[in-house]
Amino acid sequence: MTQARLNGERRELPEGSTVADVVQMLSRSPSGLAVAVNGEVVARSAWSARVVEEADEIEVLTAAQGG
Amino acid sequence: MAEEAGARLEVAGERLASPLILGSGGIPSMEVLEETVKASRTALVTVAMRRVDPAARGSILEVLERCGVRVLPNTAGCFTAGEAVLTARLAREALATNWVKLEVIGDEITLLPDPVELLAAAEQLVDEGFVVLAYTSDDPILARRLEQAGCAAVMPLGAPIGSGLGIMNPHNLAMITEAAGVPVVLDAGIGAPSDAAAAMELGCSGVLVASAITRSQDPVLMASAFALAVEAGAKARRAGRIPRRYRALASSPTDDMADFGGPLLIRPRLD
């Protein structure tokens, strides 16, 4: 298992999980979402290639009411 | 006729159908949001970027898409240029827009902009090709620096966010609109439609309203009141208001008065 922090919570993810897998866990639809890993944007086109590594800090954001 | 077409706001070469920008923060529900957007006649609605909630029902993006309005992501809650730049990049990735309402605040009590971090973030985002609408204080010098940095619009506050105090320094706001070569959009502090009309009269190209609509007793009705107010203010600006005078100026003619035996003119000594 890989230990990572996902939207502020510690999570154990199966070895080899990708950012695309993480997004699928959180949301039914990938539209309107963006992902940062360790403070860097991971472009949508790179989600399935980016494997989650030990201690990665993953933020998955979307639009919410505000401003 | 341009007069009949109503007021417009043009940002980065794009004409928006209304000078009113709606902030979605504080809206009681997605149903009320949809009705409020329609009643406001806005073409641009702000959203914040927040963590995905797996349990969320209904998306604000679906509502806004149904309404046919453009989405303006903000960087609300960011305290540093670094956080704001990352948030803007994520918004561009998520929402496929390079427009961003840049907010970099100094503390949680005042929610006032941090001018140093704000300018640094604006320069970075302009470099990266963003269309930056910068939330700023009502300081004419900072507004000028933001324009020089390449911001597409400057958004001075009337008063602190959510305070509803109106335009605390109309003189500063007038100095900003007088000097600006980019649209000036009053952002924050508006309490009532009369404040929005006043902003337009002072030369603003637009007004952003959130709490004054979303947290009112009847957001839909209030949104329609604001739609009228920005229109009225924009027309008044074009019409050119009368100068303020220290003393009265009779609106009826003073020549050819009938003589009823009284004194024709009573003029107090002024010196």
Contacts between the chains, C-beta under 8 A, distances in Angstrom:
chain1	res1	chain2	res2	distance
A	7	B	51	4.4
A	7	B	52	7.0
A	8	B	51	7.2
A	25	B	54	7.7
A	26	B	52	4.9
A	26	B	54	5.2
A	27	B	52	5.3
A	27	B	54	6.7
A	31	B	61	7.8
A	32	B	59	6.5
A	32	B	61	4.8
A	32	B	94	5.6
A	32	B	95	6.6
A	33	B	52	6.3
A	33	B	94	5.5
A	34	B	49	7.5
A	34	B	89	8.0
A	34	B	90	4.0
A	34	B	91	7.1
A	34	B	92	8.0
A	34	B	93	3.9
A	34	B	94	3.6
A	35	B	90	7.8
A	35	B	93	7.8
A	36	B	86	6.4
A	36	B	90	5.9
A	39	B	86	6.3
A	41	B	86	7.2
A	41	B	89	4.8
A	41	B	90	5.9
A	41	B	93	5.6
A	43	B	93	6.5
A	44	B	93	6.6
A	59	B	51	6.8
A	59	B	90	7.8
A	60	B	51	6.7
A	60	B	52	4.8
A	61	B	49	4.7
A	61	B	50	6.3
A	61	B	51	6.1
A	61	B	52	6.7
A	61	B	90	5.3
A	61	B	94	6.4
A	62	B	49	7.3
A	62	B	50	7.0
A	62	B	51	8.0
A	62	B	52	5.0
A	62	B	59	7.5
A	62	B	61	7.7
A	62	B	94	6.1
A	63	B	47	4.0
A	63	B	48	7.3
A	63	B	49	6.6
A	63	B	50	7.9
A	63	B	59	7.5
A	63	B	60	5.5
A	63	B	61	5.3
A	63	B	71	6.7
A	63	B	73	6.7
A	63	B	91	7.9
A	63	B	94	6.7
A	63	B	95	6.2
A	64	B	47	6.4
A	64	B	48	5.2
A	64	B	49	7.3
A	64	B	50	3.9
A	64	B	60	6.5
A	65	B	24	4.3
A	65	B	25	5.6
A	65	B	26	7.4
A	65	B	27	5.6
A	65	B	33	7.2
A	65	B	47	6.7
A	65	B	48	7.0
A	65	B	60	5.7
A	66	B	23	7.4
A	66	B	24	6.4
A	66	B	25	4.4
A	66	B	46	6.7
A	66	B	47	5.9
A	66	B	48	2.6
A	66	B	50	7.3
A	66	B	74	6.2
A	66	B	76	5.3
A	67	B	23	4.6
A	67	B	24	7.0
A	67	B	25	5.3
A	67	B	46	3.7
A	67	B	47	7.0
A	67	B	48	5.7
A	67	B	72	7.8
A	67	B	74	3.9
A	67	B	76	5.2
A	67	B	101	6.2
A	67	B	103	7.3
A	67	B	208	7.9
A	67	B	210	6.2
